[in-house]
Amino acid sequence: MNKNLMALAVAGALTAPGLAVAQVGSSPGVTLYGRIDSAIMLNTYSAVSNAAGVETVSELKKGDIFQAGNAMGVRGREDLGGGTAVWFQLETGVWTERLDTGTTTGNNWGGRNSALGVSSGLGDIMYGMWDNPYKVSWGAGNVVAAGPFGQPGIIIGAGDTTGALPNAKCSATVNNGTGALATLPVCATEVTAGTTQWSRRTSNSVQWWSPTMAGLQVRLMTAVANYQSASSATVATQAGTQKPKTWSGSVQWASGPVTVAGGFESHEGFRQGGAGGVANPKDTAVAVSAKWNFGVAQIGAIVEQLKYANTAASGAADTGMKLSNTMLNGSVRVGPGAIWASYSTTPGGKSCTAGTVLAPAACGSLGEAKMLSLGYDYVMSKRTKMYFGYTKIDNGGASTGGGSSYYYVAGPAANTTTAGGLTASTDVTTLSFGMQHTF
């Protein structure tokens, strides 16, 4: 393979994960596409002790075959004339081990980036399920492309989630307005997303993407709240009527080797307070990201500020929190591939009451967390590569069980005491060997 062809293969293979937010077809017709990424993981979960120093959770070592972001989809486009076209994309999660997926929300057509849209000289208008512009803006500062290891959406964004806007009253027992208690329908027609995460793929979303002009593109998004509650649907242990709303936006500019982006997102009514508290608090996120491509190497960075509003009743302890998260990453071409590294960190929540936990983050030094990833992508062709990786997540809490609980995007159940989540203060060390093929 000559040098020019090898450079093309490396560039193609290292950018393959972009399929999750791929362009939706620039030529007429229907296209089948996908990605299979499967890694053998050897995990070590640290022991956790209580404040008295007594070990409550022992060290655990386990293996897994982890398949991150696997997808298959069809997309199509029809030109209508006059510079207008209609397009669609339907994407589903796929796995080489069907029973390994459990109840994964992406395991159906439309469970991943899927929408119907119209393109014109004014840009694209689409509706369906799609990554929020805030999440997409991180791509300007991310250059690591090996599975979930070292990706944004772990410390950056405080976790990953997919689904409709949340409502605390789903499946709750409420007053139906006649004095009798009734149970609201379970949110079963659509899975609801989490309440504190910012790496979001949102159902019922409506987005506008501007045309790209001189390297500049703007994206705006909101979502229809499917699960709304009548004012008579009251719960004694919760605040008033919840009305979830969201807005997300990004601006990205690319010119030559430099890419810069900014993102903003607001969540209103995602985290309802208790009795007498705030029914619709407003949380916000702001991020700036940038990437510089040297040709033989790339370096990128993301900085974000998350602000969670107070939800408590008057006179009660403040439940608000601020988080400042950062990520620095890079890759260097070596041989038929590239060495990559990523480092993410958060100092823990600030401007918060001691003991406050908004999973996976915790207040103060107990919530401090760091994540280091190192690896090598061995490129075999434009569509196929192998990768090797080492990752260490150091969660805060000084092994007292009261710290943070950051873990991989959509990772396998890892809690050492129950079947889900991650016990706070658990450190995670992972060795991985994986392969990725795109089509």
N, C-alpha and C positions, 0 to 999 in steps of 0.2 A: 504494500500500500504506500503510495507516494505521500510526501509531506502535506500537500494541499488537501488530498482526500482524507488523510488522518485528521487534520485540523477541522474539516467539515464534520467528520464523524464524532469527534470529541464535542464540538459545539452542539451538535444535534442531540447526542445522548445526554449531555449534562443539562439541557433545557427541557427534556421530555416531560417532567412533572407539570409543566404549564398546561397540559391537556385539561386539567381541572377547570381552567378558566380560558380555554382555547377560543380563538376567534371562531365565529359561527358561520364559516363558509363564505368564501369570496367568489365562488363560481357556482353556477346552477347545478342541480342534481342532488343526489343523496349519497352520503359518505358514511361508511362504517369505520369506527376508530376505537382505540382502547389502550390500556396499559395493564400489564401484570407485573407486580412487584412483590417478591416473596423473600423473606429473610429468616434465617435460623438465628434465634436469639438465646444467649445464655445470660440470665439475669441473677443478680444478687441484691436482695432487699435487706437493709440493715436492721439490727435489733432496735427496739424502742423501749425506753424506760419511763416511768412516771417521775413526778417531781421529787419523790423520795429516793430516787435512784434504783427502784425495783424494776427489773425487766418485765414488761407486760406483753411484749411481742418479740419472739425470738427471730434470729436471722433466718432467712429463707433463700434457698437457691433453686431455680427452676429454669426449664427450657421452654421454648415456644417457637412456632413458625408463624411469624407476624407478617401480615399482608396489608401494607399501608397505602391507602388511596387508590386501590385497584378500581378500574372503571372500564366499562364498555358502553358505547353510545352510537347513536345515529344522528346525523345532522343533515339538514337539507335547505336549499335556497331556490326560490323561483323569482326571476326578474319580471316585474310587472310593467316595465317601460317608464320612461321619463325619469330614470335614476332611482326608481323605487323598487324595492324587493321585499318579499316576505320570507322569513326563515324560521326554522325550528331546531331545537336540540333536545333529545331525550337521552338521559344518561343514568346508568345504574351501577351499583357496586358489584364486583364479581370476586370470587375467591376460588382457589384450587381445593379448599376443604369446605364443603358446603355447611357442615354442622358446626364448624368453628366460628361461624358468624353470630350465633345466638340470635338476638332480636335486633340486629343492626338496622338503623333507620334507613340507610342507603340501599338496602337489599330489595329494591323494587324499581321498575322503570319510573323515572322521575324522582328517585331518591337522592340523586346528585344533581349537578347543574343542569337544569332542564327548563325550557321556556319557549314561548312563541313570540316572535318579534317582527318589527317592520323597520327597514333601513331606507333612509332617504338622504337628501342633502343636509338635513337638519340633524342627522345622526341616527341612533337606534333607540327605539322604544320597545321594551319587552316586559312580559309578565310571566311569573312562574316561580320556581325555586332557583336561587343563584347566590353565589358568594357576594356578601355585602361589599360595596366600594371601599370601605375602611379596610377590610381584610385584603382586598386586591392591592391596595396601595403599598402593602408591605413588600410586594414583589420587587419594588424598585430598590430595596435594600437587602434582598436575599439572594445569595449565589450558591448555596448548598442544595444539592439535588439528589441526595441518597436517602430514600425512604423517609421516615419521620424524624430521623436523628439530626438534631441541630436546626430544626425548622421553626419558624414563627408559629404561634398558636399554642405554645407550651407556657413559657414565662411571658413572652410578648403576647398580649391579648388575654392573659389569665385563663387560657383553656379554649377548647374547641367545642362547638355545638351545632346542631342542625335541627330545624323544625319551625313550627308556628310560634307566634308571640305568646309568651306564657300568661297564665291566669291562675292565681292561687286558689280560686274557687272551683276549678275543675275537680270533680268527684268529691267535693266537700259537702257536708250537710248544711243546708241553708234554710232560712225562712222564705217560703215561696210567695209571701204576700197575703196569705189567707190565715196566717197564724199557725199553720201546720209546718212541720219540718219535712223537707224533701231533699233528695240527693241530685245535684246537677249532673247532667250527662258527663261521663268520663270523656276526657279529650282523646277520643279513640279514632275519629275520622282522620285526624292529623296528629302526629307526634309533636308535642310542644318542646321548644328548645330551652336551654338553661337560662338562669336569671342573672348570672354575674360574668359570663364569658363574652369576649369581643371578637373571637375568631368564629364568625357566624356564617352559615348558609341558611337563608331565611325563606320559608314557605310564604306564599301569597304576596310575594314582593313585586313591586313595579319599579323599573329602572329606566333611566335615560342616560345614554352614552353619547357624548358629543362627537362630531367628526374629529379626527386628529389633524391639527393644523400647526405647521412649523414645529412638530414634535410634541404638541400640547393636547391633552385630552382631559375632559371633565366627566365624572360619573356621579349621578344622584340617584337615591333610592329611598323608598318608603315601603310600608307593608300594610295590607289590610288585616285588621285584628279579627280573626274568625271567632275567637272565644271571648265574647263580651258578656258582662253580667248586668242584669236589670238592677235598678237601685233597691228593689225589694229583696234581692238575693243577698241576705246578710248572714254573717257568721260572727258569733259573739267574740271569738278569739282573734278576729281580723279587723283591719281598718275598714273604711267605707268602700264605696263602689270602685272597683279596679277597672281602668280604661287604658290598656297597654298601647303605646305608640312608639314608633322608631323612625329616625332619619339617619341617613348615612351618605357621605360624600367623599370624593377624592379628586385631586388634581395631580396629573403626572406629566412630566416633561422629559423628553429624551433627545439628546443631540450627540452624535458621535459616540464616544466611550462613556458619556455621563448620563445617568438617569436619576431624577429627583422626583419625589412624590410627597404629598401631604394628605392626611386623612382625618375626618371628623365623624363622630357618631354619637347619637343621643338615644337613651332608653328611658321612656317614661312609663311608670307603673309596672315595671318588671319585678320589683321586690317590694311587695306590699307589707306594711308594718302590722303590728299587732293591734289589739283593741285600743282605740283612742290615738293610734299612730297615724302615719302618713300613708294614704291609699295609693298615691301615684307619685312617688319620688322620682326625680330626674337625675340619671347617671350620665356622665359624658366621657368621651375618650378623644384624645388628640394625638396624632403620630406624625413624625417626619422620618423619611427614609431616603437613602441615596446609595448609588452604586457607581463604581468606576472600573471600567474594563480596560486593562492594560494590553490585552491581546493574549499574552502568555499567562496572565494572572488577572483575578478580579478581587475586589474588596467591597464590602457593603456594610451598612449600619442602619439600625432602626432605633429610634428613641420615642417613647410614648408616655403620656400622663393620663392615668385613669382616675376618675373622681366618682365615688359612690356617695349618694346623698343620705342624710339622716332619715330613718324611717320610724324612729321611736316617738312615743307619746310625750307631751310636754312634761318636763321635769325628770324624765327617765334618762338613763345613760345614752349618750350619742352613739348611733350605730353607723355613722358615716366613716369613710376612709379614702385616703389618697394613695395611689401607687405610681411610682416612677420606674419604668422598666426599660432596659437597654439590651441591644444585641449587636455584636460585631462578628462578621464572618468573612471568609475568603477562600479562594481556591487557586492553585498553581498547577499548570500542566506539567506533568512529568511522565515521560514515556508515552505509552498508548492510553493515557488517561489523565487524572488530576488528583492531587492531594487536596483535601478540604478540611477546614476547621471552623468551629463556631463556638462563641461564648455568649451566654445570656445571663443577666443578673437582675435581681430586684432587692432593694434594701428592706422590704417589708412595708406594711401600711404605715402612713403618717397621718397626723391630725385626727387620730382615732382614740377611742377608749381602750385601755389595756384589756386584753382578752377577746377583743372583737375578731371574728373570723368570717371572712366572705370567701368561701372555698374557691380556689386553692390557697388564697392569700390569708395571712394573719397579721395582726397589728404589731408594730415595733420590731425589735431585733429577732423575736421569735419567728417572724415571717420572712426573714432574709432567705434567699434561695439563689443558687448558682447552678448553671448547667454548662458543661464542657463536652464538645464532640470533636473527634478526630477520625479521619478515614481516608480511603483511597477508592476512586472509581476507576475500574479497568475496563476501557471501552473496546468492545469486540467488533462492533459495526455501528452504523448510524442509529440503529434501532435497539441494540442489545448491549448490556454492560453487566459487569459484576461489581460489587462493592464490599468493602471491609470497613468496620467501624468500631470505635470505642466511645461510649458515652457515660458520663457521670452526672447525676442530678443530686445536688446537695441541698436537701430541704432544711429549713430553719427549725429551731426549737431545741437545739442542744440535746437531741434524743430524749425529750421529755413528753413527746406525744402531743404537744400543744402548738406546734409550728405549722409550716406550710405543707402542701401536699401536691406539688407540681408533678405531672407525669406526661408521657407521650400523647400526642394527638391520637384519639381513638384507639388507645392501647388495650391490650388484653387485661382482663381482671387481674389485679395485682395485690389487693389488700391481703395482708398476712393473717387477718383474723376473720374476715367475712368475704363473701364472693362479690366484690365490687369496690371501686374506688381505691384509694391508697391511704393507709394509716398516716396521719399527720406526723411529721418529723422523720419519716422513712427516707433514707438515702437509697438511690437506685444506681447500680453499676451494670452496664450492658456491653457484651461483646456480640457483634453481629456479622454474619456473612450472607449477602443477598444477591439476587439477580433481578434485572428489570428488562422487560421487552415491551416495546410499543408497536402498535400497528395502526 
